[in-house]
Amino acid sequence: LHRLIRRQRQMCIRDSGRIVSNVSLVRRDIYLGSRILKGAGISSVATHPNYRRRGYVKILLEKRLDEITGKGLDFSPLFTGKPIIYEKLGWKTWPQKFWIAEKIKLPSDLKLNTKYENIKLIRHSNENLIKSVKRIYQQTMLSFPGALRRDEKYWKIYFYLFDIEDNDLFLLFSQENITTAYARIHWEGKALLLGEMGIDRRNKRGLKLIFHSIWNEVKKHGREKLIISLPPSHPLFEFLRSGGIELKKALEE
């Protein structure tokens, strides 16, 4: 006998007391211009192998959609390798763009002024890193369309995942002992992924030195390319164009 169990964030189907299928909701809001769009992301979609092909996920997703509609939310994001499952219920595929940088020649005289500037690579989170990234994100990243509104629960998960992922690094740029910019990078096979860069577009010096340091990491580890996953309005792209650095579109799916 199957029972449908509802909780604030989790909705699941149980058989004899154990969960056999689950679909969770995660509240996520984004900034779009001067508006805040309210959303609920779909996550933790799973069914035990012995209970698949019985339509359980479809039942749960339809009930989740009723919740999202009933609460008057604006959107429902999710990430999946099987979009057709969700498209049948009304979700639409949104293209995600990546760019590739290869064989870059940077000026050899671009060096830190050691009296005032500092760049650190950090593997594990600490109080200074957490405070700095949260502050810079709030000051700089929210100007980009679709920027995620991150609450304390989000940040807690964000740094937890950073700490358990061996291939993640933060790069911090400081001036006069104040961190003014950061980048989060991730090793993926033969490439380095730049997934997030918080920096004020007026901080030209920081932008140059951070990118220089990121590319040096690519070369130092014998990697072949840098993959960039940032919004096109990010100041990094203006910097790359002004330096004659060409990018190739890597993927759009």
C-alpha positions as semicolon CSV with decimal commas, in nm:
position;residue;x (nm);y (nm);z (nm)
1;L;0,000;0,000;0,000
2;H;0,150;0,330;-0,113
3;R;0,111;0,649;0,085
4;L;0,180;1,006;-0,034
5;I;0,368;1,205;0,228
6;R;0,383;1,588;0,210
7;R;0,627;1,806;0,397
8;Q;0,727;2,169;0,359
9;R;1,012;2,092;0,115
10;Q;0,982;1,720;0,054
11;M;0,705;1,523;-0,115
12;C;0,745;1,151;-0,138
13;I;0,569;0,821;-0,186
14;R;0,623;0,554;0,077
15;D;0,574;0,181;0,069
16;S;0,565;0,001;0,404
17;G;0,724;0,298;0,574
18;R;1,019;0,355;0,340
19;I;1,052;0,626;0,076
20;V;1,036;0,484;-0,276
21;S;0,997;0,806;-0,477
22;N;1,070;1,172;-0,401
23;V;1,049;1,523;-0,547
24;S;1,163;1,820;-0,335
25;L;1,111;2,194;-0,366
26;V;1,378;2,453;-0,291
27;R;1,273;2,819;-0,268
28;R;1,494;3,034;-0,490
29;D;1,440;3,395;-0,595
30;I;1,627;3,588;-0,864
31;Y;1,678;3,954;-0,945
32;L;1,563;4,068;-1,289
33;G;1,616;4,439;-1,332
34;S;1,451;4,605;-1,034
35;R;1,217;4,312;-0,972
36;I;1,254;4,007;-0,755
37;L;1,104;3,699;-0,921
38;K;0,993;3,433;-0,677
39;G;1,069;3,073;-0,766
40;A;1,075;2,720;-0,636
41;G;1,338;2,486;-0,777
42;I;1,276;2,117;-0,832
43;S;1,540;1,893;-0,674
44;S;1,609;1,544;-0,539
45;V;1,396;1,374;-0,805
46;A;1,445;1,001;-0,754
47;T;1,266;0,667;-0,754
48;H;1,394;0,338;-0,616
49;P;1,486;0,103;-0,905
50;N;1,227;-0,153;-0,793
51;Y;0,947;0,105;-0,822
52;R;1,026;0,272;-1,152
53;R;0,794;0,289;-1,456
54;R;0,489;0,325;-1,233
55;G;0,440;0,698;-1,292
56;Y;0,538;0,801;-0,939
57;V;0,761;1,090;-1,043
58;K;0,492;1,224;-1,276
59;I;0,239;1,214;-0,990
60;L;0,473;1,403;-0,759
61;L;0,576;1,659;-1,023
62;E;0,213;1,735;-1,108
63;K;0,136;1,793;-0,741
64;R;0,442;2,013;-0,710
65;L;0,324;2,217;-1,008
66;D;-0,013;2,264;-0,838
67;E;0,173;2,398;-0,533
68;I;0,388;2,634;-0,741
69;T;0,084;2,768;-0,926
70;G;-0,123;2,795;-0,610
71;K;0,144;3,001;-0,436
72;G;0,165;3,242;-0,729
73;L;0,538;3,184;-0,788
74;D;0,695;3,323;-1,105
75;F;0,918;3,035;-1,215
76;S;1,048;2,688;-1,132
77;P;1,413;2,611;-1,223
78;L;1,581;2,272;-1,240
79;F;1,889;2,108;-1,391
80;T;1,855;1,775;-1,569
81;G;2,014;1,551;-1,828
82;K;1,667;1,429;-1,932
83;P;1,469;1,742;-2,023
84;I;1,198;1,552;-2,212
85;I;1,053;1,425;-1,881
86;Y;0,990;1,780;-1,762
87;E;0,900;1,933;-2,097
88;K;0,598;1,703;-2,115
89;L;0,469;1,869;-1,798
90;G;0,532;2,228;-1,908
91;W;0,894;2,310;-1,827
92;K;1,098;2,462;-2,109
93;T;1,465;2,410;-2,191
94;W;1,673;2,724;-2,131
95;P;2,004;2,742;-2,320
96;Q;2,316;2,762;-2,106
97;K;2,619;2,908;-2,281
98;F;2,984;2,837;-2,221
99;W;3,292;2,989;-2,384
100;I;3,640;2,844;-2,432
101;A;3,968;3,033;-2,408
102;E;4,281;2,866;-2,544
103;K;4,644;2,957;-2,618
104;I;4,630;3,294;-2,444
105;K;4,936;3,518;-2,432
106;L;4,932;3,752;-2,135
107;P;5,180;4,035;-2,070
108;S;5,476;3,912;-1,869
109;D;5,507;4,245;-1,684
110;L;5,164;4,219;-1,519
111;K;5,275;4,168;-1,160
112;L;5,138;4,232;-0,814
113;N;5,237;4,542;-0,624
114;T;5,330;4,340;-0,317
115;K;5,295;4,641;-0,084
116;Y;4,925;4,680;-0,157
117;E;4,801;4,373;-0,347
118;N;4,760;4,007;-0,271
119;I;4,614;3,704;-0,450
120;K;4,536;3,385;-0,261
121;L;4,417;3,044;-0,373
122;I;4,192;2,886;-0,110
123;R;4,087;2,524;-0,094
124;H;3,880;2,515;0,226
125;S;3,636;2,775;0,353
126;N;3,716;2,996;0,651
127;E;3,550;3,292;0,817
128;N;3,729;3,551;0,605
129;L;3,647;3,373;0,278
130;I;3,279;3,334;0,365
131;K;3,236;3,697;0,472
132;S;3,427;3,831;0,172
133;V;3,246;3,625;-0,092
134;K;2,902;3,703;0,054
135;R;2,980;4,075;0,070
136;I;3,125;4,099;-0,281
137;Y;2,843;3,889;-0,429
138;Q;2,587;4,123;-0,275
139;Q;2,772;4,431;-0,399
140;T;2,852;4,317;-0,755
141;M;2,673;4,006;-0,881
142;L;2,315;4,124;-0,825
143;S;2,349;4,375;-1,109
144;F;2,340;4,092;-1,364
145;P;2,001;3,983;-1,504
146;G;1,884;3,661;-1,342
147;A;2,125;3,683;-1,047
148;L;2,025;3,447;-0,770
149;R;1,901;3,590;-0,444
150;R;2,101;3,391;-0,192
151;D;1,974;3,354;0,162
152;E;2,166;3,213;0,459
153;K;2,048;2,857;0,392
154;Y;2,177;2,882;0,036
155;W;2,517;3,010;0,149
156;K;2,547;2,731;0,402
157;I;2,497;2,469;0,131
158;Y;2,717;2,665;-0,112
159;F;3,023;2,651;0,114
160;Y;2,947;2,298;0,233
161;L;2,962;2,176;-0,127
162;F;3,279;2,377;-0,183
163;D;3,449;2,205;0,111
164;I;3,361;1,850;0,005
165;E;3,451;1,899;-0,364
166;D;3,822;1,830;-0,414
167;N;3,841;2,012;-0,747
168;D;3,703;2,349;-0,632
169;L;3,914;2,655;-0,550
170;F;3,853;3,017;-0,463
171;L;4,085;3,290;-0,579
172;L;4,077;3,611;-0,371
173;F;4,221;3,948;-0,474
174;S;4,295;4,196;-0,196
175;Q;4,404;4,559;-0,194
176;E;4,537;4,714;0,127
177;N;4,421;4,407;0,322
178;I;4,063;4,433;0,195
179;T;3,931;4,159;-0,035
180;T;3,778;4,335;-0,337
181;A;3,722;4,049;-0,583
182;Y;3,694;3,673;-0,602
183;A;3,667;3,392;-0,855
184;R;3,548;3,035;-0,806
185;I;3,718;2,782;-1,032
186;H;3,675;2,409;-1,082
187;W;3,897;2,147;-1,246
188;E;3,714;1,939;-1,506
189;G;3,934;1,687;-1,686
190;K;4,173;1,877;-1,912
191;A;4,002;2,210;-1,857
192;L;3,955;2,466;-1,582
193;L;3,601;2,601;-1,539
194;L;3,548;2,960;-1,427
195;G;3,199;2,943;-1,281
196;E;3,172;3,265;-1,082
197;M;3,361;3,593;-1,055
198;G;3,254;3,866;-0,818
199;I;3,413;4,197;-0,905
200;D;3,313;4,559;-0,952
201;R;3,347;4,655;-1,319
202;R;3,549;4,959;-1,212
203;N;3,813;4,733;-1,057
204;K;4,017;4,701;-1,377
205;R;4,338;4,616;-1,195
206;G;4,177;4,336;-0,999
207;L;4,015;4,195;-1,312
208;K;4,347;4,179;-1,496
209;L;4,533;4,018;-1,210
210;I;4,263;3,763;-1,133
211;F;4,239;3,652;-1,496
212;H;4,618;3,643;-1,520
213;S;4,629;3,419;-1,212
214;I;4,354;3,190;-1,343
215;W;4,532;3,140;-1,673
216;N;4,859;3,075;-1,492
217;E;4,679;2,794;-1,304
218;V;4,576;2,645;-1,639
219;K;4,935;2,649;-1,764
220;K;5,091;2,540;-1,435
221;H;4,884;2,223;-1,426
222;G;4,938;2,145;-1,794
223;R;4,572;2,191;-1,884
224;E;4,457;2,279;-2,233
225;K;4,180;2,536;-2,196
226;L;3,970;2,759;-1,976
227;I;3,591;2,724;-1,989
228;I;3,397;3,035;-1,888
229;S;3,043;3,017;-1,757
230;L;2,948;3,378;-1,687
231;P;2,669;3,609;-1,814
232;P;2,767;3,800;-2,132
233;S;2,726;4,130;-1,947
234;H;3,004;4,039;-1,703
235;P;3,299;4,286;-1,717
236;L;3,536;3,995;-1,790
237;F;3,416;3,983;-2,151
238;E;3,489;4,352;-2,204
239;F;3,837;4,295;-2,065
240;L;3,896;3,999;-2,297
241;R;3,777;4,192;-2,603
242;S;3,998;4,490;-2,518
243;G;4,295;4,253;-2,489
244;G;4,221;4,084;-2,822
245;I;4,150;3,751;-2,652
246;E;3,911;3,548;-2,865
247;L;3,661;3,300;-2,725
248;K;3,488;3,005;-2,886
249;K;3,135;2,906;-2,800
250;A;3,174;2,571;-2,628
251;L;2,825;2,440;-2,574
252;E;2,464;2,541;-2,593
253;E;2,209;2,289;-2,481
